[in-house]
Amino acid sequence: MAKNSHQTVVVLDFGGQYKELIARRVREFKVHSQILAGDTPIETLKEINPVGIILTGGPHSVYEDGAPRTKRELFELGIPILGICYGMHLMTYMLGGEVKPCDVSEYGTVNVTVDDVTSEIFADVERDTVTLMSHTDRVAKMPEGFKAFAHTADCPIAAMGNADKKLYAVQFHPEVERTKRGNTIMSNFLYRVCGVEGDYTIDDFIAYEIEEIKKQVGDKQVVLGLSGGVDSSVCAAILEKAIPNQLTCIFVDTGLMRKNEGDEVEAAFADKQLNFVRVDAEKRFLTKLAGVTEPERKRKIIGEEFVRVFEEESSKFAGSFLAQGTIYPDVVESGLTTGAVIKSHHNVGGLPKDTKFIGLVEPLRALFKDEVRELGRKLGLDKKLVERQPFPGPGLAVRCIGEITKERLDILRDADYIYREEIEKAEVKCGQYFAVLTDMRTVGVMGDGRTYNYVLALRAVSTTDFMTAEYVHIPYEVLDKVSSRIVNEVKGVSRIVYDITGKPPATIEWE
């Protein structure tokens, strides 16, 4: 398949926190998506020739000096456009309408009344629905030729459109789970308005990427830092398929992994056509972390030490290509597509100047996490690896509050193993679940004596996008069994608490 043979929807970013989620939603409907900066030149967009364009939300007011803008010509290209939140305000402003501050701002889930159920964008959506709102401005006057499609109690124009020009806009966020019929609205824009064919598949991606890897690598060797996570494991699988016996996987065992995890990773790649190197670096990491309690400092120490260990081991393979499990969100968050840096990623941005590697291979660079999992299943990877929960790069160091020691890590490992085992036995549906060892001790009673042991927290959330999450209502009998087993089987824990906070306001991880 040629790289651009499929239809593409461009997501223009104006600083919105949900840009990646919008692009993911588009791909879930089997349509290729690409995130670009809001001020991407019109000529660049013409070269891409997208079947549709989506304008994201953002934190600015469109009438402020310095607010991100685009060219009016964008709306004259004849390409269907959907504006979301700030994107709605921008469309209004650029086409001669008026945007004003709200009399009453709307945050959270808000009831929306659809006034025109015959509109293509609201086809199959009930007249009364629930959406996620987050705005302090509103459209006070629509551009010429536009019609209002929906309203709320405090927002007279919650959706609008010009059907003739295929320009649509909504004040709410259809891309998030909390908008009840958001998927229907997104599907309507893609299939009814843009007329997409739904021609984007992982099978096509595999065939294309294997040929690209072969062309780039030739008969050279490739070195990959394998963590055992989804991204690096799938990266290893597609490389092995493309260039069997030319791949060396270096697995740095930091001593910060979950119970038995290092052995499981090694076993998963034992029968593959590749060279697997396991480096036991537990003592190095624990020595560096001794006495450190500040979360960000822990992360930096672990990241720096990991790079040093990997560099030492990989120096034995000078003249090889370096492979990385970089995925599309890494690229976006590092500002390489939009110019806006959300977070830095040590594996994004190319090879360092003093490297001994001859090139960089990143076969997953265009994929989102759910696509990476689908790719792993297609390549026949073990279910445990493909469906593995998200696990932080610094490992259990971010789930062990306070000082990191082998003793405390072992307490957490054993407790976490019991918790995960019971959740899986009970078949409780969770997006992510894990234990956290706090740095708090409380008085307890065991047998005839008093104890002064750690408080252990349990976390379980339900989510599909990890941008928002709700805590899982684990049955009391399951929690009871987990608590009983941990305090009886794990020495050093005498009290169990369950985290019932959603995201927002909390994060999923504790540190």
Disulfide bonds with the S-S distance in Angstrom:
none
